[in-house]
Amino acid sequence: MPESVGLRSDKLVDLEKLVQGRGCVVRHGLMAYTWGDQSRSADIASAVKPVISTLLLMAVRSGKLKSPDSEVSEVVPALSELNGGKDAAITWRHLASQTSGYGLIEKPGAAYAYNDFALALYYDALMEHVYRQSGTEVFRAVVGEPIGFEDRYSFDGLGKADRRGRLSVSVRDFARFGLLCLRDGMWNGRRILPRGLMRQALGSIVAPTLPRSSGRDADMLAGQRTLGGGKNQTPTGPGYYTFNWWVNGIGPGGKRLYVDGPPDLYLAGGHGGKRMLVVIPSLDIVVSWNDSPINDHDASPGNPNTLCNRAAKLIVEAAQPAGKP
């Protein structure tokens, strides 16, 4: 099957050995290679974040929100008074780019901080005050049913009492979502996502010159929860981050995120690479995996030796004719 869509089985076997866990490779819209249990649904950790931003942009396109640049305080009024009014200026775009300054001293847009408290605010505000439905129901109506998800999926992936907003989904269904994005929202001749939505999502990259947050705390809303981690978890982001997608751009010091991946590669990543959705439009490839030992995404910029970069290189090599370097 891999050869029928122009892929090399030997390189895909090497990819499977490197990634481990379970995963799948889709090319030209066809399932080309699989390993592990395709039907098992499990938490995808931070790889959920671009899904949330897709639902944000759908809310804008459907008229539920005016713009990604609308202030979140329009639906969460308590933000208006927080920290002397600093947080009144937080927009949906700030939350989607990790530049909100929420719970930190910086003003919105002034610094980058990979902030899971801000992401919980993002998810809760979007579902409770914009869609006014559970994330699972929204995702089912917008994506899951229209493109025929096969397996169980839920935004209560860790249980209703444990960090709602974490998506549990199978690798093959997550690959379906990736294919929908690669096709700019088309599925079997039917438009599911508005035309140009992915271009919008991938075209608002955090400037590589934006500084990282100082990490100094500021007040948050009473009872604020986290989607998983802390407020300022990694310096990696500027130059590579847009609407919660990672893109293979050029960051600080002129470093490409994955040096052996093509420039149009983009991905959703969780736990440093343990849970991944990789999309490469120029190769018409989508790769999804979960429960991998890979965990070095944040060390990847400019570094050909990370497991994440090596996986990207094998994906590219799989699409090259045998004997081509």
C-alpha positions in Angstrom: 0.0 0.0 0.0 2.7 2.6 0.8 4.3 2.2 -2.7 0.9 2.7 -4.4 0.9 6.3 -3.1 4.6 6.9 -3.7 5.9 6.1 -0.3 8.8 3.9 0.7 8.0 1.1 3.1 11.5 0.9 4.5 11.4 4.5 5.6 8.0 4.1 7.2 9.2 1.1 9.1 12.1 3.2 10.3 9.6 5.9 11.3 7.5 3.4 13.2 10.6 2.1 15.1 11.6 5.7 16.0 8.1 6.9 17.0 6.8 3.7 18.6 3.4 3.9 20.4 0.8 3.9 17.7 0.3 6.0 14.6 -0.7 6.3 10.9 0.4 7.9 7.7 -2.0 9.3 5.2 -1.0 10.3 1.7 -3.2 11.6 -1.2 -6.1 11.1 1.2 -5.5 7.4 1.6 -4.4 5.5 4.7 -0.9 4.3 3.6 0.7 2.9 6.7 -0.4 2.1 10.3 1.1 0.7 13.5 -0.5 -0.1 16.8 -4.2 0.1 17.7 -5.8 2.6 15.4 -9.1 2.7 17.3 -7.8 3.5 20.7 -8.8 6.9 21.9 -6.5 8.7 24.3 -5.6 12.2 25.5 -3.5 14.2 23.0 -2.4 16.8 25.6 -1.4 20.1 24.1 -2.0 18.9 20.5 -5.6 19.9 21.3 -4.8 23.6 21.2 -5.0 24.0 17.4 -8.4 22.2 17.5 -9.6 24.9 20.0 -8.3 27.6 17.7 -10.1 26.0 14.7 -13.3 26.2 16.7 -12.5 29.9 17.5 -12.1 30.8 13.9 -15.3 28.9 13.1 -17.1 31.0 15.7 -15.8 34.2 13.9 -16.7 32.9 10.5 -20.2 32.0 11.7 -20.8 35.4 13.3 -20.7 34.3 16.9 -17.7 36.5 17.4 -16.8 39.7 15.5 -13.1 39.0 15.1 -10.1 37.2 16.6 -9.1 40.6 17.8 -12.3 41.1 19.8 -11.6 41.5 23.5 -12.3 38.4 25.6 -13.6 40.8 28.3 -16.7 41.3 26.1 -17.9 37.8 27.2 -15.9 37.5 30.5 -16.5 41.0 32.1 -14.5 40.2 35.2 -11.3 40.5 33.1 -12.0 44.3 32.7 -11.1 45.0 36.4 -8.3 42.4 36.8 -4.8 43.8 37.5 -6.0 47.4 37.3 -7.6 46.8 33.9 -4.5 45.3 32.2 -6.3 42.2 31.2 -9.3 44.0 29.7 -7.2 44.2 26.5 -6.7 40.4 26.1 -8.0 39.3 22.7 -8.8 35.9 21.4 -5.7 36.2 19.1 -3.6 36.8 22.2 -4.9 33.6 23.8 -4.3 31.6 20.5 -0.7 32.9 20.3 0.3 32.5 23.9 0.9 36.3 24.2 -2.0 37.2 26.5 0.0 38.0 29.6 -2.7 36.4 31.7 -1.6 35.7 35.2 1.7 37.5 34.5 2.8 41.1 34.8 3.2 41.8 31.0 0.5 43.5 29.1 -1.3 41.6 26.4 0.9 41.2 23.3 4.1 42.3 25.1 5.7 38.9 25.7 5.4 35.2 24.9 4.5 32.6 27.6 3.4 29.1 26.9 0.6 29.3 29.5 -1.9 26.6 30.3 -3.8 28.8 32.7 -4.5 31.1 29.8 -5.5 28.1 27.6 -8.1 27.0 30.2 -9.5 30.6 30.2 -9.5 30.4 26.3 -11.4 27.0 26.2 -13.9 27.9 29.0 -14.7 31.4 27.6 -15.2 30.0 24.1 -17.4 27.1 25.0 -19.3 28.6 27.9 -19.8 32.1 26.7 -19.6 31.9 22.9 -20.9 28.5 21.8 -22.7 27.9 25.1 -22.3 24.1 24.6 -19.7 21.5 25.7 -16.6 21.3 23.6 -17.4 17.7 22.7 -20.8 18.8 21.2 -19.3 21.7 19.3 -16.5 19.5 17.9 -19.0 16.8 17.0 -21.2 19.2 15.1 -18.4 21.1 13.3 -15.9 18.3 12.6 -16.5 14.8 14.0 -19.8 14.0 12.3 -19.2 15.8 9.0 -16.0 14.0 8.3 -17.0 10.6 9.8 -14.9 10.0 12.9 -14.9 6.3 13.7 -13.9 6.2 17.3 -14.9 7.7 20.7 -13.8 11.3 21.2 -14.3 13.7 24.0 -13.1 17.0 25.4 -13.4 15.4 28.8 -10.6 13.1 27.8 -9.3 12.8 31.4 -12.7 12.7 32.9 -15.3 15.4 33.6 -13.7 16.5 36.8 -10.1 16.5 35.5 -9.0 19.3 33.2 -11.9 19.5 30.8 -10.8 20.7 27.4 -8.3 17.9 27.0 -9.3 16.0 23.9 -9.2 12.2 23.7 -9.2 10.9 20.1 -7.8 8.0 18.1 -4.8 8.5 15.9 -6.8 7.7 12.8 -9.5 10.2 13.6 -6.9 12.9 14.5 -5.3 12.2 11.1 -8.8 12.9 9.6 -8.7 16.3 11.2 -5.2 16.9 9.8 -6.4 15.9 6.3 -9.3 18.3 6.6 -6.9 21.1 7.5 -4.5 20.1 4.6 -7.5 20.2 2.2 -8.4 23.7 3.5 -11.7 22.5 4.9 -12.9 20.3 2.0 -14.0 16.7 2.6 -15.3 14.4 -0.2 -16.2 17.4 -2.2 -18.1 19.1 0.6 -16.9 22.3 2.3 -16.7 21.7 6.1 -14.5 24.6 7.2 -14.8 28.0 5.5 -12.5 28.7 2.6 -9.2 30.2 3.7 -9.6 29.4 7.4 -6.4 27.4 7.5 -4.5 30.2 5.7 -5.7 32.5 8.4 -4.7 30.1 11.1 -1.2 29.6 9.8 -0.6 33.2 8.8 -0.4 35.0 12.2 3.0 33.8 13.4 4.4 35.2 16.7 7.3 37.5 15.8 10.7 35.9 16.4 11.8 39.1 18.1 9.0 39.0 20.8 10.6 38.5 24.2 9.7 35.7 26.6 7.7 36.6 29.7 9.7 37.5 32.9 7.5 34.9 34.6 6.5 37.3 37.4 3.0 36.5 38.6 -0.1 38.7 38.5 -3.6 38.0 39.6 -6.0 35.7 37.8 -9.7 35.2 38.0 -11.0 33.6 41.1 -10.9 29.8 40.8 -8.8 29.9 37.6 -7.8 26.4 36.6 -5.1 25.1 34.2 -5.5 23.0 31.1 -2.4 21.0 32.2 0.8 22.9 33.1 2.1 26.2 34.3 2.2 29.8 33.0 5.6 30.0 31.4 6.7 26.6 30.4 9.1 27.0 27.4 11.0 29.6 25.5 10.3 27.9 22.2 7.5 29.7 20.3 8.3 33.1 18.7 8.9 32.5 15.0 7.1 29.1 15.2 3.7 29.6 16.7 0.4 30.7 15.2 -3.2 30.1 16.4 -1.7 27.3 18.5 -0.2 25.5 15.5 3.6 25.0 15.3 5.0 26.0 11.9 8.4 25.2 10.4 9.5 28.8 10.3 12.6 30.7 11.2 12.9 31.7 14.8 15.5 33.5 16.9 19.0 33.3 15.6 17.8 32.3 12.2 17.0 28.7 13.3 14.4 26.6 11.6 12.2 24.6 13.9 12.9 21.3 12.1 15.9 21.7 9.9 15.2 18.6 7.8 11.5 19.3 7.3 10.1 21.4 4.5 9.1 25.0 5.2 5.4 24.3 4.8 5.3 21.6 7.5 3.0 22.4 10.4 2.0 20.4 13.5 0.0 20.0 16.6 2.2 18.7 19.4 1.7 17.5 22.9 4.1 16.6 25.7 7.1 17.5 23.6 6.3 15.1 20.8 4.7 12.2 22.5 1.4 13.1 20.8 1.7 14.6 17.4 -0.2 15.5 14.2 2.2 16.5 11.4 0.9 18.0 8.2 3.1 18.6 5.1 1.1 20.1 2.2 3.9 20.0 -0.4 4.1 16.2 0.1 0.3 15.7 0.6 1.1 13.8 3.8 -0.5 13.7 7.3 1.1 11.7 10.1 -0.5 11.1 13.5 0.9 9.3 16.5 0.3 8.9 20.3 2.1 7.4 23.3 5.6 7.9 21.7 8.8 8.2 23.8 9.7 11.3 21.8 9.8 14.4 24.1 12.3 16.8 22.6 10.3 19.2 20.5 11.4 22.2 22.5 15.1 21.4 21.8 14.5 21.1 18.0 15.2 24.6 16.7 18.3 24.4 14.5 19.1 20.9 15.9 19.1 18.0 13.4 19.7 15.4 16.2 16.4 15.7 18.0 13.9 12.8 17.7 11.3 15.2 16.4 13.6 16.4 13.6 14.6 12.8 12.8 10.9 11.8 12.5 10.3 14.8 10.1 13.3 13.7 8.1 12.0 10.1 7.8 8.6 11.4 6.6 10.3 13.4 3.9 12.6 10.5 2.9 9.6 8.2 2.7 8.2 10.4 -0.1 11.4 10.4 -2.1 12.3 7.7 -4.7 14.6 5.0 -3.5 18.2 5.9 -4.1 17.6 9.7 -3.9 19.6 11.3 -1.0 
